Amino acid sequence: MIPLLRNESQQKPLFHIIHEDDIYLLNTADAEWFQVLYHFPWERYREFGVQYYDALYEFNRKQAREWEKRGDEREEEAVESKEEARQRLLFSRVTMQAESEMREGVLFEVKLVPVKTGIEEASPSGVSPESIAPGKVPLRLGGKRPKCFFALLKSFIGATIMGFPAEPEWVYMLLKSNPSFARVCGFIPRDVRDEYCSEHIPSLRKLEQFDQVMTESGIWAKIKGEEVKENIKSGVIRKEKELVGDTTHYYAYSGFETVVYKDERGKEQKKSQSRVTKVCRCEDKQGCGHPWELSDDGAGTIVKSGGKMYWGHKASVLGFPRQGIPLDARAIKDAATFDGETFYPHVEELFEMYPEMQSSVERVLYDSASDSDEIKEKFKDNLGIEVKASFNPRGKKEITENVPRGIEKITPYGVPVCKAGYEMEYQGMRYENEKFIYQAPKDSDNVPVCLACRHRENCCPNAARGRTINVSFDLLPHIDSQDPPMAKRYKAIMSRRTSVERMIKRLKCDLGDDRLTKRGNESFQAYLDKTMIAFHVLLRN
C-alpha cells in the first residue's frame, strides 16, 4: 500500500485503495516485516537518496564511456603469463607479507566515493533532498525516469527482515510473487499501465544495478553507520562496559586452486588461492594486455578447530554482550588471516566510527586467539582497555610429576584430576605461600565424593570434608596468578563471550544465508552491511 501522503507539496490522492490483505498484515504479529515497511521513516534516508541518484548518474556516464572504449586490446602493454600472475597475486595477499612489510590493514576498507552532483548538468535545479520522496524521482531531460530510491531500499530491507538473503534475485522473486510486499514497497504490477512507469516492479537487471551502485559508492556502509548511531542516540542501544568479538565464515561462491611457491629459504610450499581471470571480453585472454585478477578476492582457506577447513570469506563481528546487539560486521581482506590479528584493528576502527563508545568500554572479550601478552599490552597501552580471552595453554602438556598425593594429573588448564577421575574445584590462592587451593567436588546430595571413594585410605583418610590440596605457582608457570582462568569471577566474565555466537547466528542465519552468491570482498562487505541495516531497523521496531 502506498502511503496516503507522499509529500507536503504533492496533491493528495482523490482515491485511496485499501486491500484486505494489507489490513490483515498490519494487525498480525507474524508479519512484522509489513509493519516495518508500512511505517518506514523515509525522511531519514533523503540524503542517501540524493547520493544514490548522483551515483547512478555517474554510473551511467561511466558505462557509456566504457562502451565507447570497448574493443581496445591494449596490445602495447607487456603481456603477463598466467603463472606469473598467480605468483604476483599470491605474494600481494596480506597473509603472505611479513609484519614489518605490511602496507595495508587486515580489514577490508569500503571506498566511500564522494559523488559530485552531475545531474546539475542535465537539470538547472539539480537534485536536492526536498525534490525527492516516495514515488517522486528526479526529472531527466532524456532517457527513462529512474526507479524510486525509497521503494528499492525498502524492498532490500524488507527481504532481509523476512529472512531472505539481501541479494537482487531474492528481492525480485518476492516482488513478483508477493503483491502485498510489492505494494508496501511502493511498486505496482506491470499490467496496471501499458506504457513504461517508474513505479512498475523493477526487472532483475534493474535490481542488480541498484545493488551495484549502492555497493560501489559505499552507500550501504553509510546507511549502516547511521542506523547504529541513531539507535545509540535514541537509547535503543545502551552503552555497556564490555565489548565482545569473534569471527565467522561464509561459504564462498567460487573454487580454488593450489599454488606452489618458494619461501625465503627456497623450499617449495603450497597455498590455496582463488583462480585468476581477466574481466575483459577479449577472445585471446592469454595474449591480451589486460591484467589478471583473482576471481574471488578475499576468499581463502579457513581452518577451524578439529582440523576442519572451509573455503570461504571471513567476517569480524563486534557487539555488546549483555544486550546481544552487533555493532559492526567487517569483511577480512584475506580469509586465511589469523583471528588474533583482526580483533585490535576492528575495535580501533569501531571507536573511530562511534567515538562515544570508547569512554564507556573498559573490557573486551574474545576467544583464545587473543590470549597473548602482545595483544593485551596493545589494548592496554593504546586504548586503555583490558582484554579477557579464553585461556589457551599453547601446547602445554599434562603434569604428572611432583603432583600432590592422590592426584593423577593436572591438566594444561590448571585443573587437578584425582585417581578416581574427579576434577578438583578451584577455591582460591595463598599469595604469601604462592599456592593455588583446590577442593574435592560434592555429589548430588551435597556430600564430598571423597567419603565414598575407594582411594580414600591412600589419599585422604582423615578428611571429613573432602580432600583439599595446594598446588605451587611454579608447577603452573603458564597460568597468571593475578588472574587465574580457574577462578569463578574469570569464568563468570567469560560466560558472556558466547553472546557473540547468537549475534552471528542472527546475522548469518536469521537475516540471510551463510552461502554467498557473489564474489569479492566488496560484494561480501555490502552483504554484511545490508544484514546489519535490517537488524538495526528491526531493533527499533
Backbone torsions as a table, in degrees:
resi	resn	phi	psi	omega
1	MET	NA	131.2	178.8
2	ILE	-80.4	134.3	-179.9
3	PRO	-54.6	148.3	-175.0
4	LEU	-64.4	-42.9	179.2
5	LEU	-110.6	114.0	179.1
6	ARG	-84.7	-41.6	-177.1
7	ASN	-159.2	149.0	-179.0
8	GLU	-61.8	-31.2	-176.7
9	SER	-83.5	-5.5	-177.4
10	GLN	-92.0	153.4	177.0
11	GLN	-69.9	133.0	176.5
12	LYS	-65.3	138.3	179.4
13	PRO	-65.7	139.0	179.8
14	LEU	-75.4	-29.1	179.5
15	PHE	-125.4	136.9	179.2
16	HIS	-125.8	108.2	-176.5
17	ILE	-84.3	127.5	178.1
18	ILE	-111.7	123.4	-179.6
19	HIS	-95.6	140.7	-176.9
20	GLU	-63.3	-38.4	-179.0
21	ASP	-67.9	-29.5	176.8
22	ASP	-67.1	-39.5	178.1
23	ILE	-63.4	-41.3	179.3
24	TYR	-64.4	-45.1	-177.8
25	LEU	-66.2	-30.8	178.5
26	LEU	-70.8	-20.1	-173.7
27	ASN	-116.3	19.1	176.9
28	THR	-122.1	139.6	-179.0
29	ALA	-73.1	-15.1	-177.8
30	ASP	-83.6	-4.6	-178.3
31	ALA	-121.6	55.1	-179.2
32	GLU	-64.6	-29.5	179.5
33	TRP	-60.0	-38.0	-178.7
34	PHE	-69.0	-41.1	179.4
35	GLN	-64.7	-40.1	178.6
36	VAL	-63.4	-44.7	-178.1
37	LEU	-73.5	-34.2	-179.8
38	TYR	-65.9	-40.3	-179.7
39	HIS	-100.7	29.7	-176.0
40	PHE	-65.9	123.6	-179.6
41	PRO	-79.9	77.0	-172.6
42	TRP	-65.0	-21.2	-179.1
43	GLU	-61.2	-30.1	-179.2
44	ARG	-68.7	-16.0	-173.6
45	TYR	-109.5	14.5	-178.0
46	ARG	-62.6	-45.5	-179.2
47	GLU	-60.6	-38.1	178.0
48	PHE	-68.9	-32.3	175.3
49	GLY	-63.4	-42.5	177.0
50	VAL	-61.0	-44.8	179.3
51	GLN	-62.5	-37.3	179.7
52	TYR	-66.1	-46.8	-178.6
53	TYR	-63.9	-37.3	176.0
54	ASP	-66.2	-43.1	178.6
55	ALA	-65.6	-35.7	177.5
56	LEU	-64.7	-40.2	178.1
57	TYR	-62.1	-46.0	178.7
58	GLU	-65.8	-35.5	178.5
59	PHE	-62.9	-44.8	179.1
60	ASN	-65.1	-39.6	177.3
61	ARG	-64.4	-40.4	179.3
62	LYS	-64.7	-40.9	178.8
63	GLN	-63.1	-39.1	179.1
64	ALA	-66.1	-41.1	179.0
65	ARG	-64.8	-41.1	179.4
66	GLU	-66.3	-34.4	178.3
67	TRP	-65.4	-37.6	179.3
68	GLU	-68.4	-34.0	-177.3
69	LYS	-88.3	-3.5	-177.0
70	ARG	-62.8	140.6	-177.7
71	GLY	102.3	-6.6	176.2
72	ASP	-72.2	113.0	-174.9
73	GLU	-84.6	-17.4	179.6
74	ARG	52.5	47.8	-176.6
75	GLU	-72.4	-14.9	-177.9
76	GLU	-73.6	-18.8	-179.0
77	GLU	-80.3	155.6	179.3
78	ALA	-67.0	137.1	-178.2
79	VAL	-91.3	124.5	179.7
80	GLU	-96.8	133.2	178.7
81	SER	-72.1	162.8	-177.7
82	LYS	-66.4	-37.9	179.8
83	GLU	-68.9	-38.8	175.9
84	GLU	-62.5	-38.9	178.5
85	ALA	-65.7	-39.0	178.2
86	ARG	-58.6	-46.4	-178.6
87	GLN	-67.0	-41.2	-179.4
88	ARG	-63.8	-46.5	-179.3
89	LEU	-68.4	-33.3	179.0
90	LEU	-63.2	-48.2	-176.6
91	PHE	-78.7	-6.6	174.3
92	SER	-87.7	-8.3	179.7
93	ARG	-72.5	150.3	-177.4
94	VAL	-61.4	-38.9	-176.5
95	THR	-74.0	-7.2	179.1
96	MET	-105.1	3.1	-178.7
97	GLN	-104.9	139.7	175.5
98	ALA	-66.6	150.9	-175.8
99	GLU	-59.8	-35.1	-179.5
100	SER	-73.7	-18.8	-176.9
101	GLU	-105.6	2.0	-177.3
102	MET	-66.6	127.1	-177.6
103	ARG	-103.0	-2.8	-176.4
104	GLU	-148.1	161.2	-178.9
105	GLY	-79.7	172.3	-177.7
106	VAL	-86.3	-16.0	-180.0
107	LEU	-92.0	144.3	177.5
108	PHE	-73.5	130.4	-178.9
109	GLU	-99.4	124.0	177.1
110	VAL	-77.1	132.3	178.4
111	LYS	-83.6	104.2	178.3
112	LEU	-84.0	92.0	-173.4
113	VAL	-74.8	120.3	173.8
114	PRO	-75.2	110.1	-174.0
115	VAL	-92.6	127.9	174.8
116	LYS	-81.0	148.1	-178.5
117	THR	-75.0	82.1	-177.3
118	GLY	-72.8	-17.4	-177.7
119	ILE	-69.3	-16.6	178.5
120	GLU	-60.1	-26.4	178.4
121	GLU	-68.7	-29.7	-177.8
122	ALA	-94.7	-23.2	-178.7
123	SER	-133.4	127.6	-178.6
124	PRO	-58.9	-34.8	-177.4
125	SER	-83.6	-18.5	-177.8
126	GLY	68.0	-162.7	179.7
127	VAL	-112.7	122.7	176.9
128	SER	-122.5	158.6	179.8
129	PRO	-56.9	-32.4	-177.9
130	GLU	-75.5	-15.1	-175.6
131	SER	-90.0	-1.8	-179.2
132	ILE	-126.0	150.9	179.5
133	ALA	-165.5	169.3	176.0
134	PRO	-55.8	121.4	-177.4
135	GLY	86.4	-6.0	-179.4
136	LYS	-119.1	115.3	-175.5
137	VAL	-117.7	161.8	180.0
138	PRO	-62.0	146.4	177.3
139	LEU	-78.4	143.5	178.2
140	ARG	-121.3	142.1	176.0
141	LEU	-75.1	-24.8	179.5
142	GLY	-146.5	157.0	179.6
143	GLY	83.7	175.7	-178.7
144	LYS	-78.0	153.5	176.2
145	ARG	-67.7	138.0	179.4
146	PRO	-71.3	162.1	175.7
147	LYS	-71.5	154.7	-178.0
148	CYS	-68.1	126.7	180.0
149	PHE	-60.7	-43.4	-176.0
150	PHE	-66.1	-37.6	177.8
151	ALA	-66.8	-42.0	178.5
152	LEU	-65.3	-43.5	179.8
153	LEU	-62.0	-44.4	-179.8
154	LYS	-64.2	-34.8	-178.9
155	SER	-66.8	-37.9	178.5
156	PHE	-71.8	-44.3	179.4
157	ILE	-64.6	-42.9	-179.5
158	GLY	-62.4	-42.3	179.4
159	ALA	-61.9	-38.8	-180.0
160	THR	-69.1	-41.9	178.5
161	ILE	-61.8	-33.1	178.6
162	MET	-74.7	-6.7	176.7
163	GLY	99.6	5.4	179.1
164	PHE	-93.1	151.4	176.5
165	PRO	-59.0	141.9	-177.8
166	ALA	-79.5	62.1	-178.6
167	GLU	-125.7	150.8	-174.1
168	PRO	-55.2	-39.5	-176.4
169	GLU	-65.1	-34.4	178.4
170	TRP	-74.9	-39.2	177.7
171	VAL	-63.0	-42.7	179.6
172	TYR	-62.6	-42.0	178.8
173	MET	-60.6	-43.2	-179.2
174	LEU	-68.4	-40.4	179.5
175	LEU	-64.6	-36.3	-178.6
176	LYS	-79.8	-28.8	-172.7
177	SER	-103.8	-12.5	-176.3
178	ASN	-125.2	95.7	-178.4
179	PRO	-59.7	-36.4	179.4
180	SER	-65.0	-38.7	177.9
181	PHE	-65.2	-44.0	179.1
182	ALA	-63.2	-42.5	-178.9
183	ARG	-64.4	-45.0	-176.0
184	VAL	-70.5	-23.8	174.7
185	CYS	-76.5	-27.5	179.4
186	GLY	114.4	18.8	179.8
187	PHE	-110.1	157.9	176.6
188	ILE	-125.2	154.3	178.8
189	PRO	-63.0	156.7	-177.6
190	ARG	-70.0	-21.1	-177.4
191	ASP	-84.9	-0.6	178.2
192	VAL	-71.3	-41.6	177.3
193	ARG	-130.0	136.3	-178.0
194	ASP	-72.9	-43.4	-178.2
195	GLU	-73.5	167.2	-179.7
196	TYR	-64.2	137.3	178.3
197	CYS	-139.2	136.7	-179.0
198	SER	-67.9	-13.6	179.6
199	GLU	-91.2	-4.1	176.5
200	HIS	-63.1	151.6	175.4
201	ILE	-57.3	125.4	-175.7
202	PRO	-69.1	155.7	175.9
203	SER	-75.5	167.1	177.4
204	LEU	-60.8	-39.1	179.7
205	ARG	-62.5	-38.9	179.8
206	LYS	-68.4	-37.4	176.6
207	LEU	-66.7	-38.5	177.0
208	GLU	-65.5	-39.0	177.9
209	GLN	-64.5	-43.3	178.7
210	PHE	-59.1	-46.9	179.8
211	ASP	-63.1	-39.5	179.5
212	GLN	-65.7	-44.3	-179.9
213	VAL	-64.9	-43.0	179.4
214	MET	-64.8	-34.6	180.0
215	THR	-73.4	-51.0	-175.7
216	GLU	-66.5	-30.3	179.9
217	SER	-88.9	-4.3	177.9
218	GLY	75.4	17.8	-177.0
219	ILE	-72.2	-33.2	176.0
220	TRP	-58.5	-44.6	-179.5
221	ALA	-65.4	-37.9	179.3
222	LYS	-65.6	-43.0	179.3
223	ILE	-64.4	-41.1	178.4
224	LYS	-58.1	-46.0	179.5
225	GLY	-61.1	-41.3	-179.5
226	GLU	-69.0	-34.3	178.5
227	GLU	-63.8	-44.8	179.8
228	VAL	-65.4	-43.9	179.1
229	LYS	-61.3	-40.7	-179.9
230	GLU	-64.2	-40.2	179.9
231	ASN	-70.1	-32.2	175.9
232	ILE	-71.2	-44.7	-178.7
233	LYS	-63.7	-40.1	-177.2
234	SER	-81.6	-6.9	179.5
235	GLY	87.8	2.7	175.5
236	VAL	-62.7	-38.1	174.5
237	ILE	-105.0	120.5	177.9
238	ARG	-94.3	139.0	-179.9
239	LYS	-67.9	142.1	179.0
240	GLU	-123.9	163.8	179.9
241	LYS	-85.8	-11.3	-178.0
242	GLU	-121.3	150.0	176.4
243	LEU	-130.2	136.0	-178.2
244	VAL	-120.8	147.9	-178.9
245	GLY	-146.2	162.1	176.3
246	ASP	-171.3	171.3	176.6
247	THR	-114.7	158.1	176.2
248	THR	-144.9	160.3	-177.2
249	HIS	-117.1	148.6	172.7
250	TYR	-119.4	137.9	-179.8
251	TYR	-68.6	129.3	-175.8
252	ALA	-77.3	150.4	177.5
253	TYR	-94.5	57.1	-176.8
254	SER	-164.8	170.6	174.0
255	GLY	-110.0	179.8	-179.6
256	PHE	-138.0	165.5	174.7
257	GLU	-133.3	154.5	-179.8
258	THR	-92.5	122.7	-178.3
259	VAL	-104.2	128.7	177.5
260	VAL	-95.8	130.3	179.7
261	TYR	-141.9	170.5	178.0
262	LYS	-110.3	132.6	-179.2
263	ASP	-82.0	-168.6	-176.2
264	GLU	-62.2	-30.1	-179.0
265	ARG	-91.0	5.0	179.2
266	GLY	82.2	10.0	-179.2
267	LYS	-89.6	140.5	-178.7
268	GLU	-72.5	134.0	178.0
269	GLN	-130.6	165.7	179.3
270	LYS	-127.9	144.9	177.6
271	LYS	-150.2	137.9	179.4
272	SER	-79.1	144.1	-177.9
273	GLN	-154.6	148.2	176.7
274	SER	-65.6	154.4	-176.0
275	ARG	-67.2	151.4	178.6
276	VAL	-91.7	148.3	-178.3
277	THR	-153.7	175.2	174.7
278	LYS	-123.1	139.4	-177.3
279	VAL	-87.3	-1.4	-179.9
280	CYS	-77.0	172.3	179.0
281	ARG	-110.9	23.6	179.8
282	CYS	-68.2	142.8	178.6
283	GLU	-69.1	-40.5	179.7
284	ASP	-101.1	84.9	-178.3
285	LYS	-69.6	-27.2	180.0
286	GLN	-71.1	-28.9	-175.2
287	GLY	-104.8	-10.6	-178.7
288	CYS	-77.3	162.5	-175.5
289	GLY	-90.5	4.5	179.0
290	HIS	-70.9	147.8	-174.7
291	PRO	-74.0	148.6	172.5
292	TRP	-78.9	144.0	178.8
293	GLU	-136.2	160.2	173.5
294	LEU	-72.3	134.5	-179.3
295	SER	-68.2	-24.5	179.5
296	ASP	-145.2	78.2	-177.9
297	ASP	-65.8	137.3	-178.2
298	GLY	100.1	-23.3	179.0
299	ALA	-73.4	146.5	-179.5
300	GLY	-163.5	177.7	178.6
301	THR	-86.1	121.2	-178.6
302	ILE	-104.9	120.6	-177.4
303	VAL	-98.9	124.1	178.0
304	LYS	-107.4	175.6	179.1
305	SER	-62.9	149.7	-178.8
306	GLY	81.4	9.8	178.6
307	GLY	78.2	10.1	178.7
308	LYS	-75.7	138.3	-178.5
309	MET	-127.6	141.3	-179.1
310	TYR	-131.8	145.5	173.6
311	TRP	-98.3	113.8	-175.5
312	GLY	-172.5	-167.1	174.8
313	HIS	-106.3	151.6	-178.6
314	LYS	-118.0	140.2	179.0
315	ALA	-126.4	145.7	175.0
316	SER	-104.5	131.7	-176.6
317	VAL	-121.1	132.7	176.6
318	LEU	-124.0	145.8	178.9
319	GLY	-167.8	177.6	176.1
320	PHE	-89.6	124.3	-172.6
321	PRO	-71.5	-38.6	-174.6
322	ARG	-68.9	-38.1	179.3
323	GLN	-88.2	-18.8	-179.3
324	GLY	69.2	37.3	-175.6
325	ILE	-111.2	119.5	174.7
326	PRO	-71.8	134.9	-179.9
327	LEU	-100.6	-26.1	179.0
328	ASP	-162.6	148.3	174.8
329	ALA	-134.1	120.4	-175.4
330	ARG	-123.7	139.4	176.1
331	ALA	-75.2	137.9	175.0
332	ILE	-85.0	131.9	-174.2
333	LYS	-57.8	-38.3	176.1
334	ASP	-130.0	118.3	-174.2
335	ALA	-63.2	-18.9	179.7
336	ALA	-81.4	1.4	-179.2
337	THR	-66.7	139.5	178.2
338	PHE	-65.9	138.4	-174.9
339	ASP	-58.3	-36.6	-178.2
340	GLY	-63.0	-21.2	-179.0
341	GLU	-83.6	-12.6	-175.3
342	THR	-97.4	-20.3	-170.9
343	PHE	-67.9	-53.6	-176.4
344	TYR	-61.4	-50.9	179.7
345	PRO	-60.6	-30.7	179.2
346	HIS	-70.8	-43.7	177.3
347	VAL	-62.3	-40.8	179.9
348	GLU	-61.9	-43.2	179.6
349	GLU	-72.7	-30.2	176.3
350	LEU	-63.2	-41.0	178.4
351	PHE	-68.7	-29.2	176.2
352	GLU	-70.0	-37.0	179.0
353	MET	-73.2	-40.3	-177.6
354	TYR	-128.0	77.3	-175.3
355	PRO	-61.8	-22.5	-179.7
356	GLU	-67.0	-16.5	-179.1
357	MET	-79.3	-31.9	-171.5
358	GLN	-60.8	-34.7	-178.0
359	SER	-69.1	-23.9	-177.0
360	SER	-95.0	-27.7	-175.8
361	VAL	-79.1	124.3	179.0
362	GLU	-114.2	-18.6	-175.3
363	ARG	-146.8	144.4	175.2
364	VAL	-121.8	143.7	-178.4
365	LEU	-115.4	137.7	-179.6
366	TYR	-151.7	173.7	179.2
367	ASP	-84.5	-169.3	-172.8
368	SER	-65.9	-11.7	179.1
369	ALA	-64.1	-24.7	179.8
370	SER	-102.5	13.6	178.6
371	ASP	-85.1	70.3	177.6
372	SER	-142.6	147.1	-178.8
373	ASP	-62.8	-34.9	-177.8
374	GLU	-63.3	-46.2	-179.6
375	ILE	-67.2	-41.9	-179.5
376	LYS	-63.9	-40.4	178.9
377	GLU	-67.7	-36.5	179.2
378	LYS	-64.0	-44.2	177.3
379	PHE	-63.0	-43.1	-176.3
380	LYS	-68.7	-44.1	-175.4
381	ASP	-74.2	-41.6	-173.4
382	ASN	-91.4	-33.6	-175.3
383	LEU	-118.0	-9.8	-179.0
384	GLY	66.8	34.6	-174.3
385	ILE	-122.2	141.2	176.8
386	GLU	-86.0	140.2	178.3
387	VAL	-107.5	127.0	171.9
388	LYS	-114.9	119.3	-177.7
389	ALA	-127.8	151.1	174.9
390	SER	-57.5	134.1	-174.1
391	PHE	-64.6	133.8	179.4
392	ASN	-124.2	107.4	-179.0
393	PRO	-70.0	-10.0	174.5
394	ARG	50.0	62.5	172.6
395	GLY	80.1	6.0	177.8
396	LYS	-67.9	143.4	-178.0
397	LYS	-98.3	165.9	177.1
398	GLU	-65.4	144.4	-179.5
399	ILE	-97.7	121.4	-178.6
400	THR	-122.4	-7.1	-179.5
401	GLU	-109.3	147.8	178.8
402	ASN	60.8	29.4	178.7
403	VAL	-89.4	157.6	179.1
404	PRO	-60.4	161.2	-178.8
405	ARG	-60.5	136.2	178.7
406	GLY	83.0	-3.4	-180.0
407	ILE	-99.1	128.1	-178.8
408	GLU	-82.0	-40.6	-178.0
409	LYS	-162.0	165.5	171.6
410	ILE	-123.1	120.9	-176.5
411	THR	-67.6	161.1	176.9
412	PRO	-60.1	-18.4	179.2
413	TYR	-88.0	5.7	176.1
414	GLY	83.1	28.4	-179.0
415	VAL	-113.6	113.1	176.2
416	PRO	-72.4	141.2	178.1
417	VAL	-121.8	123.4	-178.3
418	CYS	-78.5	175.6	-177.4
419	LYS	-68.5	-19.2	177.1
420	ALA	-85.5	-3.2	177.3
421	GLY	92.8	5.6	179.6
422	TYR	-86.1	140.6	176.0
423	GLU	-87.7	128.3	179.3
424	MET	-74.0	145.1	-177.6
425	GLU	-96.4	134.0	-179.4
426	TYR	-72.4	133.6	-178.0
427	GLN	-114.0	-26.7	-177.6
428	GLY	155.4	-152.9	-178.9
429	MET	-154.6	160.0	173.1
430	ARG	-112.5	105.7	-175.6
431	TYR	-65.2	-38.8	-175.8
432	GLU	-66.7	-30.7	178.6
433	ASN	-98.2	-6.4	-178.4
434	GLU	55.8	55.9	-177.9
435	LYS	-131.3	139.4	168.2
436	PHE	-88.8	142.2	-178.3
437	ILE	-110.7	131.0	178.2
438	TYR	-129.3	153.4	177.6
439	GLN	-136.4	150.6	179.7
440	ALA	-65.8	146.3	179.9
441	PRO	-74.4	172.9	178.4
442	LYS	-114.4	154.8	-179.2
443	ASP	-85.1	-170.9	-176.5
444	SER	-65.1	-21.5	178.4
445	ASP	-93.5	12.1	179.0
446	ASN	64.4	32.9	177.5
447	VAL	-113.1	133.9	179.1
448	PRO	-55.2	136.1	-177.7
449	VAL	-67.2	-17.1	-178.1
450	CYS	-67.2	-28.7	-174.8
451	LEU	-65.0	-29.2	-179.9
452	ALA	-110.8	14.7	-176.3
453	CYS	-83.9	140.0	-179.4
454	ARG	-74.0	-14.2	178.7
455	HIS	-96.5	10.2	-172.7
456	ARG	-63.7	-39.0	-176.6
457	GLU	-61.0	-36.3	-179.2
458	ASN	-93.2	-5.1	-174.9
459	CYS	-112.8	-61.2	-176.0
460	CYS	-147.8	69.9	-175.7
461	PRO	-66.2	-24.6	-174.9
462	ASN	-107.0	8.3	-177.3
463	ALA	-91.4	98.7	-178.2
464	ALA	-72.6	-24.9	-179.7
465	ARG	-103.7	14.1	-179.2
466	GLY	95.1	165.6	-174.8
467	ARG	-74.6	136.0	172.2
468	THR	-123.6	130.5	-178.5
469	ILE	-127.6	158.3	174.5
470	ASN	-118.1	134.3	179.0
471	VAL	-120.1	127.1	-176.9
472	SER	-68.7	146.1	175.1
473	PHE	-56.6	-34.6	-177.2
474	ASP	-65.8	-25.2	-179.8
475	LEU	-75.5	-22.3	178.6
476	LEU	-125.9	67.0	-175.5
477	PRO	-68.4	-20.5	-177.9
478	HIS	-83.4	-2.8	179.3
479	ILE	-102.8	129.7	-179.6
480	ASP	-73.3	114.5	-178.8
481	SER	-68.9	-20.8	178.5
482	GLN	-78.1	-23.4	-178.5
483	ASP	-147.6	68.4	-175.6
484	PRO	-69.2	137.3	-179.1
485	PRO	-71.6	-10.4	179.2
486	MET	-80.9	-15.9	-174.4
487	ALA	-67.5	148.8	-179.2
488	LYS	-64.1	-36.9	179.4
489	ARG	-62.8	-43.6	178.9
490	TYR	-61.7	-44.1	-179.0
491	LYS	-67.3	-35.9	179.2
492	ALA	-65.4	-39.9	178.1
493	ILE	-66.1	-45.3	-176.7
494	MET	-72.5	-16.6	177.1
495	SER	-65.5	-22.4	179.0
496	ARG	-82.2	-11.2	-179.2
497	ARG	-65.3	-32.7	-176.2
498	THR	-68.5	-9.3	178.5
499	SER	-62.9	-24.4	179.4
500	VAL	-67.0	-26.4	177.2
501	GLU	-65.8	-36.5	178.0
502	ARG	-70.3	-36.2	175.6
503	MET	-61.4	-45.9	-179.8
504	ILE	-61.9	-41.2	179.9
505	LYS	-62.0	-39.9	179.9
506	ARG	-65.9	-42.4	-178.1
507	LEU	-73.3	-42.4	-171.0
508	LYS	-86.5	-30.0	-175.6
509	CYS	-112.0	-48.0	-176.3
510	ASP	-72.6	-34.8	-176.9
511	LEU	-113.8	24.5	-179.8
512	GLY	174.4	-149.4	-177.2
513	ASP	-143.8	148.6	179.7
514	ASP	-86.3	4.8	176.9
515	ARG	-113.5	116.3	-176.1
516	LEU	-77.1	155.0	177.3
517	THR	-119.2	5.8	176.6
518	LYS	-131.9	166.0	-177.4
519	ARG	-116.3	155.2	174.6
520	GLY	96.2	151.7	-179.2
521	ASN	-65.8	-33.9	-177.8
522	GLU	-63.2	-46.0	178.4
523	SER	-68.4	-36.5	179.3
524	PHE	-65.4	-42.9	178.2
525	GLN	-64.4	-39.5	177.2
526	ALA	-62.5	-38.6	177.8
527	TYR	-62.1	-43.3	177.5
528	LEU	-64.0	-41.6	-179.9
529	ASP	-62.7	-40.4	-178.8
530	LYS	-66.5	-38.1	177.2
531	THR	-69.7	-35.5	177.0
532	MET	-66.0	-40.1	178.4
533	ILE	-60.7	-48.6	-179.3
534	ALA	-61.8	-40.1	-179.8
535	PHE	-61.0	-47.0	-175.5
536	HIS	-77.2	-27.9	171.6
537	VAL	-65.7	-44.0	179.3
538	LEU	-66.7	-33.4	-179.2
539	LEU	-62.6	-35.8	-179.3
540	ARG	-73.6	-19.5	-174.5
541	ASN	-103.4	NA	NA
